């Protein structure tokens, strides 16, 4: 049950981070991604030192899995995520993230050969269905242009798909590693790739300058710590301690939580659809957890 609890926790903290990121999104996607990664690197590095965690004697295959997962999931997918969030906002981003669970389930079957039961399928469908119901009202109320929504949706789906692939790819290495050390290693690869991309493109000084910008420290510190430190540990822990497909479905609850935090922090109005969809998603998630523990 540890993996299931961690996955639900990651959905909760990620939802909070998404809302906080949207409220403080005043820099380019690359700059925002760099800022959150640097903060998370420092926090994870301190954690490794305090806990005296050593790098395990892992195989080359596991090093490659963690490295590729970091590059794809952190350097590429997270940057695309912020590009999408910039265009569509937190609520519609929740709709787009409905694709996460199907992607994770698909890749868990293809890459890890996990088997899915009928009961799991029904529970997973309930989670995704509830999430879609809860988020559907946002589409009719947004004032964003259709072109911007389309661009944001495409970027968001690519982002979510790459996140799903990256985390499933890393699962064998995660299972043989310490949670904090594996999270840090993956982040090191991802941040290094992001820095390389920033250095070879125009506007390097402006992007790197985010680390000295008082506005960034004021607006991005809280979401970076919540989203890149706590969420990453919970998310990777969920993937490490339970099946990838189960973790993917439970992490999908972040959409429902995003709507809740949107109401509390951004003062967005919750409708009957939000309550019905949220109840269905939460109930179905409990079914998934119960079936996994049975």
C-alpha positions in Angstrom: 0.0 0.0 0.0 3.0 2.3 0.3 3.3 2.8 -3.4 -0.4 3.6 -3.7 -0.2 6.2 -0.8 2.8 7.8 -2.3 1.1 8.1 -5.7 -1.9 9.8 -4.3 0.3 12.1 -2.3 2.2 13.0 -5.5 -1.1 13.8 -7.2 -2.0 16.1 -4.3 1.3 18.0 -4.2 1.6 18.2 -8.0 -1.9 19.8 -8.2 -0.8 22.4 -5.6 2.4 23.1 -7.6 0.5 23.5 -10.9 -1.7 26.2 -9.4 1.2 27.9 -7.7 3.3 27.8 -10.9 0.4 29.3 -13.0 0.0 32.1 -10.5 3.8 32.9 -10.7 4.5 32.1 -14.3 6.3 35.3 -15.3 9.4 33.8 -17.0 10.0 31.7 -20.1 9.3 27.9 -19.8 13.0 27.1 -20.0 13.8 29.6 -17.3 11.0 28.3 -15.0 12.2 24.7 -15.6 15.8 25.6 -14.9 14.9 27.5 -11.6 12.8 24.6 -10.3 15.5 22.0 -11.2 18.3 24.0 -9.5 16.3 24.4 -6.3 15.4 20.7 -6.3 19.0 19.7 -7.0 20.1 21.7 -3.9 17.3 20.2 -1.7 17.9 16.7 -2.9 21.7 17.0 -2.5 21.3 18.2 1.0 19.0 15.3 1.8 21.5 12.8 0.4 24.2 14.3 2.5 22.2 14.4 5.7 21.0 10.8 5.3 24.4 9.7 4.1 23.1 7.9 1.1 25.6 6.3 -1.2 25.4 5.7 -4.9 24.7 1.9 -5.5 26.7 -0.3 -7.7 24.1 -0.3 -10.5 24.4 -1.8 -13.9 25.0 0.2 -17.1 21.4 -0.6 -18.2 20.1 1.1 -15.0 22.3 4.1 -15.5 21.1 4.5 -19.1 17.5 4.1 -17.9 17.8 6.8 -15.3 19.8 9.1 -17.6 17.4 8.8 -20.6 14.4 9.1 -18.2 15.8 12.3 -16.8 16.6 13.9 -20.2 13.2 13.0 -21.6 11.1 13.6 -18.5 12.7 16.6 -17.0 14.6 18.5 -19.8 12.0 17.9 -22.5 8.7 17.0 -21.0 8.8 19.6 -18.2 9.7 22.4 -20.6 6.8 21.4 -22.9 4.6 21.3 -19.8 5.3 24.9 -18.9 4.9 26.0 -22.6 1.4 24.4 -22.5 0.6 25.8 -19.0 1.5 29.3 -20.3 -1.1 28.9 -23.1 -4.0 27.1 -21.5 -3.9 27.8 -17.8 -4.2 25.4 -14.8 -7.7 24.2 -15.2 -7.4 23.2 -18.9 -4.1 21.7 -18.1 -5.9 19.4 -15.8 -8.0 18.3 -18.8 -4.9 17.6 -20.8 -3.3 15.6 -18.0 -6.1 13.1 -18.3 -3.9 11.5 -20.9 -1.3 10.6 -18.3 -2.9 7.4 -16.9 -3.6 5.9 -20.4 0.0 6.6 -21.5 1.5 5.0 -18.3 -0.8 2.0 -18.6 0.2 1.6 -22.3 3.9 1.9 -21.7 3.7 -0.4 -18.6 2.2 -3.1 -20.8 4.7 -2.5 -23.7 7.9 -2.0 -21.7 7.3 -3.9 -18.4 4.8 -6.5 -19.7 2.4 -5.8 -16.8 -1.0 -7.6 -16.9 -4.2 -5.8 -16.3 -7.3 -7.3 -14.8 -10.9 -6.4 -15.7 -11.5 -5.0 -12.2 -8.4 -2.7 -12.6 -9.6 -1.6 -16.0 -13.0 -0.6 -14.6 -11.4 1.2 -11.7 -9.0 3.0 -14.1 -11.9 4.0 -16.4 -13.8 5.4 -13.4 -10.8 7.5 -12.4 -10.3 8.9 -16.0 -14.0 9.3 -16.5 -14.5 11.2 -13.2 -11.5 13.4 -14.1 -13.0 14.2 -17.5 -16.4 15.1 -16.0 -14.8 17.3 -13.4 -12.7 19.1 -15.9 -15.3 19.3 -18.8 -16.9 22.5 -17.6 -13.7 24.4 -18.0 -13.8 24.1 -21.8 -17.0 26.1 -22.1 -16.0 28.9 -19.9 -12.5 29.7 -21.1 -11.9 32.9 -23.1 -8.6 31.7 -24.6 -8.5 31.6 -28.5 -9.0 28.2 -30.2 -5.6 28.4 -31.8 -3.9 29.0 -28.5 -5.9 26.2 -26.9 -4.9 23.9 -29.7 -1.2 24.7 -29.5 -1.3 24.3 -25.7 -3.2 21.0 -26.0 -0.7 19.5 -28.4 2.3 20.6 -26.3 0.5 19.3 -23.2 -0.3 15.9 -24.6 3.3 15.5 -25.9 4.5 16.5 -22.4 2.3 14.1 -20.6 3.1 11.3 -23.0 6.9 11.8 -22.6 6.5 12.0 -18.8 4.6 8.6 -18.8 7.3 7.0 -21.0 10.2 8.4 -19.0 8.9 7.2 -15.6 8.0 3.7 -16.9 11.4 3.4 -18.6 13.1 4.1 -15.3 11.1 1.7 -13.1 13.5 -1.2 -13.2 16.3 1.1 -12.1 14.1 2.7 -9.4 13.3 -0.7 -7.9 17.0 -1.4 -7.4 17.9 2.1 -6.0 17.5 4.2 -3.0 14.5 6.5 -3.6 16.3 9.8 -2.9 19.5 8.9 -4.7 17.6 7.7 -7.8 15.5 10.9 -7.8 18.7 13.0 -7.6 20.5 11.1 -10.3 17.6 11.4 -12.7 17.4 15.1 -12.0 21.1 15.6 -12.5 20.9 14.1 -16.0 17.8 16.1 -16.8 19.2 19.4 -15.6 22.5 18.9 -17.4 20.6 18.3 -20.7 18.4 21.4 -20.1 21.5 23.5 -19.5 23.2 22.2 -22.6 20.1 23.2 -24.6 20.0 26.6 -23.0 23.7 27.3 -23.7 23.4 26.5 -27.5 20.4 28.6 -28.1 19.9 32.4 -28.2 19.0 34.3 -25.0 21.2 32.2 -22.7 22.0 35.1 -20.4 18.4 36.0 -19.9 17.3 32.5 -19.2 20.1 31.8 -16.7 19.5 35.2 -15.2 16.3 33.8 -13.6 18.5 32.4 -10.8 19.4 36.0 -9.8 15.9 37.5 -10.3 14.2 38.5 -7.1 10.8 38.0 -8.7 11.6 34.4 -9.5 12.6 33.7 -5.9 9.4 35.4 -4.7 7.1 33.6 -7.1 8.7 30.3 -8.0 10.4 29.1 -4.8 7.3 27.6 -3.2 6.0 25.8 -6.4 9.5 24.6 -7.2 10.0 23.0 -3.7 6.5 21.5 -3.7 6.6 20.4 -7.4 10.2 19.4 -8.0 11.2 18.2 -4.5 8.2 16.7 -2.6 6.2 15.7 -5.7 9.2 14.1 -7.4 10.1 12.0 -4.4 6.4 10.9 -3.9 5.9 10.3 -7.7 9.1 8.2 -8.1 8.4 6.5 -4.8 4.9 5.5 -6.0 6.4 4.1 -9.2 9.1 2.3 -7.2 6.8 0.6 -4.7 3.8 -0.4 -6.8 2.9 -1.4 -10.4 3.4 1.3 -13.0 -0.1 1.1 -14.2 -1.6 1.5 -10.7 0.7 4.4 -9.9 -0.3 6.1 -13.2 -4.0 5.8 -12.5 -3.7 7.1 -9.0 -1.5 10.0 -10.1 -4.3 11.0 -12.4 -6.2 12.3 -9.4 -4.0 15.4 -9.7 -6.6 16.8 -12.1 -9.4 16.7 -9.4 -7.0 18.1 -6.8 -6.0 20.9 -9.2 -9.7 22.0 -9.5 -9.9 22.0 -5.7 -6.8 24.1 -5.3 -7.9 26.3 -8.1 -11.0 27.1 -6.1 -9.1 27.7 -2.9 -6.2 29.7 -4.3 -7.3 31.2 -7.6 -11.0 31.5 -6.4 -12.3 29.5 -9.4 -15.9 28.4 -9.1 -16.7 24.7 -8.5 -19.8 23.4 -10.3 -21.9 20.3 -10.0 -19.8 18.6 -12.6 -16.7 19.2 -10.5 -18.3 17.5 -7.5 -19.8 14.6 -9.4 -16.5 14.0 -11.3 -14.4 14.4 -8.2 -16.5 11.9 -6.3 -16.4 9.3 -9.1 -12.6 9.7 -9.5 -11.9 9.4 -5.8 -14.2 6.4 -5.4 -12.7 4.7 -8.4 -9.2 5.3 -7.0 -10.1 3.6 -3.8 -11.3 0.6 -5.8 -8.0 0.5 -7.6 -6.1 0.6 -4.3 -8.4 -2.1 -2.8 -8.0 -4.4 -5.8 -4.2 -4.0 -5.7 -4.0 -4.8 -2.0 -6.4 -7.8 -2.2 
